[in-house]
Amino acid sequence: MLNQLFTSGVELPSIPATLGLAAVASLGYLVGRWSRQATTIENSASHDLQRALSDARQLEQITDEMLNVTRAALEHCQRLRVHRPKSKGQRIGAGSR
């Protein structure tokens, strides 16, 4: 009966309905699996890109903090040089040339 529905006057090779349904189900499974893999790859790539951007922002923040600490340390060293009393060997005109 199912074979008569599909042929409707056209002569097609006859296969059992169970085999036809199994073939359609297998194709549906394979196409679904393929599309899920493509979506998973896209999601994974998007996730990796977001992670890389987050890491780049963190590295920028660390760099800024390091620059601020370096500047503060240099300013501190300069203040120490200005306020440090000179020893005998460092006085102007003292020592040999």
Sequence and secondary structure as in RCSB ss.txt:
>XXXX:A:sequence
MLNQLFTSGVELPSIPATLGLAAVASLGYLVGRWSRQATTIENSASHDLQRALSDARQLEQITDEMLNVTRAALE
HCQRLRVHRPKSKGQRIGAGSR
>XXXX:A:secstr
 HHHHHHTTS      HHHHHHHHHHHHHHHHHHHHHHHHHHHHHHHHHHHHHHHHHHHHHHHHHHHHHHHHHHH
HHHHHHHHS   GGGSTT S  
